[in-house]
Amino acid sequence: MTGARADGRDRGSATVWAVVVVTVLVAVFGGVLLLGQAVVSRHRAAAAADLAVLAAAASWAHGPEAACATAVRVAVAQGAQVTECVVTGEIAEITARAPTGPFRPGLRSRAGPPLPVEPR
């Protein structure tokens, strides 16, 4: 009789284990998706900042306002926004944000002429 009672208590335990395993898998999959979205958001912001700063550095001769306006146009075309633009002479610094889902990373890029090579 003790064997019959033990089998009766275990009845349905596979369903509980299956629910626990599915819940854990869903949580892990959700975490992986969030991590992937964060990586994509960071890459989009970096690409937008790089392109915007190159555009600003290329148009520095027209003045800082025109260079920053060019950078803003390029960033908007990439689906990002410029949060900071500083053009000092030939050197431009841009901070851009590219919102993707709950993430809003801001990345900074700097561009200008190459530094002179020092003779050895």
C-alpha positions as CSV (number, residue, x, y, z in Angstrom):
1,M,0.0,0.0,0.0
2,T,2.8,2.4,0.7
3,G,3.9,2.1,-3.0
4,A,0.4,3.1,-4.2
5,R,0.4,6.2,-2.0
6,A,3.8,7.3,-3.2
7,D,2.7,7.1,-6.8
8,G,-0.4,9.1,-6.1
9,R,1.7,12.0,-4.5
10,D,4.0,12.3,-7.5
11,R,1.1,12.5,-9.9
12,G,1.2,15.8,-11.9
13,S,4.7,16.8,-10.8
14,A,5.9,16.7,-14.4
15,T,3.5,19.5,-15.2
16,V,4.9,21.6,-12.4
17,W,8.5,21.0,-13.6
18,A,7.5,21.8,-17.2
19,V,6.0,25.1,-16.1
20,V,9.1,26.0,-14.1
21,V,11.4,25.1,-17.0
22,V,9.3,27.1,-19.5
23,T,9.2,30.1,-17.1
24,V,13.0,30.1,-16.8
25,L,13.5,29.7,-20.5
26,V,11.2,32.7,-21.2
27,A,13.1,34.8,-18.6
28,V,16.4,33.9,-20.2
29,F,15.1,34.6,-23.7
30,G,13.7,38.0,-22.6
31,G,17.1,38.9,-21.1
32,V,18.9,37.9,-24.3
33,L,16.5,40.0,-26.3
34,L,17.1,43.1,-24.0
35,L,20.8,42.6,-24.2
36,G,20.6,42.4,-28.0
37,Q,18.5,45.6,-28.1
38,A,21.0,47.4,-26.0
39,V,23.9,46.4,-28.3
40,V,22.0,47.5,-31.4
41,S,21.1,50.8,-29.7
42,R,24.7,51.5,-28.8
43,H,25.9,50.7,-32.4
44,R,23.3,52.9,-33.9
45,A,24.3,55.8,-31.6
46,A,28.0,55.2,-32.4
47,A,27.4,55.2,-36.2
48,A,25.2,58.3,-36.0
49,A,27.8,60.2,-33.9
50,D,30.7,59.1,-36.2
51,L,28.9,60.2,-39.4
52,A,27.7,63.4,-37.9
53,V,31.1,64.4,-36.6
54,L,32.7,63.7,-40.0
55,A,30.1,65.9,-41.6
56,A,30.7,68.7,-39.1
57,A,34.5,68.4,-39.5
58,A,34.1,68.5,-43.3
59,S,32.1,71.7,-43.2
60,W,34.1,73.6,-40.4
61,A,35.1,76.3,-42.9
62,H,31.5,77.6,-43.1
63,G,31.5,78.3,-39.3
64,P,30.5,76.4,-36.2
65,E,26.8,77.0,-36.6
66,A,26.8,75.7,-40.2
67,A,28.9,72.7,-39.2
68,C,26.6,71.8,-36.3
69,A,23.6,72.2,-38.6
70,T,25.1,69.8,-41.1
71,A,25.8,67.3,-38.2
72,V,22.2,67.6,-37.0
73,R,20.9,66.8,-40.5
74,V,23.2,63.8,-40.9
75,A,22.2,62.5,-37.4
76,V,18.5,62.9,-38.1
77,A,18.9,61.0,-41.3
78,Q,20.4,58.1,-39.2
79,G,17.4,58.2,-36.8
80,A,19.4,59.9,-34.0
81,Q,19.6,63.3,-32.4
82,V,22.6,65.5,-31.6
83,T,22.7,66.4,-27.9
84,E,26.0,68.3,-28.1
85,C,28.0,69.9,-30.9
86,V,31.2,71.8,-30.4
87,V,33.3,72.9,-33.3
88,T,36.7,74.5,-32.4
89,G,38.6,75.5,-35.5
90,E,39.0,72.3,-37.6
91,I,38.1,69.9,-34.7
92,A,34.5,68.9,-34.2
93,E,33.0,67.0,-31.2
94,I,29.5,65.5,-31.4
95,T,27.4,63.6,-28.8
96,A,24.5,61.7,-30.4
97,R,21.7,59.6,-29.0
98,A,19.8,56.9,-31.0
99,P,16.9,55.7,-28.9
100,T,16.0,52.1,-29.4
101,G,13.3,50.7,-27.2
102,P,14.0,51.5,-23.5
103,F,17.6,52.4,-24.2
104,R,19.0,55.9,-25.0
105,P,22.8,55.6,-25.1
106,G,24.7,58.8,-25.9
107,L,28.0,58.4,-27.6
108,R,30.7,61.1,-28.3
109,S,32.8,61.3,-31.4
110,R,35.6,63.6,-32.3
111,A,37.1,64.4,-35.8
112,G,39.6,66.8,-37.3
113,P,42.8,66.8,-39.2
114,P,45.5,64.3,-38.4
115,L,48.2,65.3,-36.0
116,P,51.5,66.2,-37.6
117,V,54.0,63.4,-37.5
118,E,57.0,64.2,-35.4
119,P,60.4,63.6,-37.0
120,R,62.5,60.8,-35.4
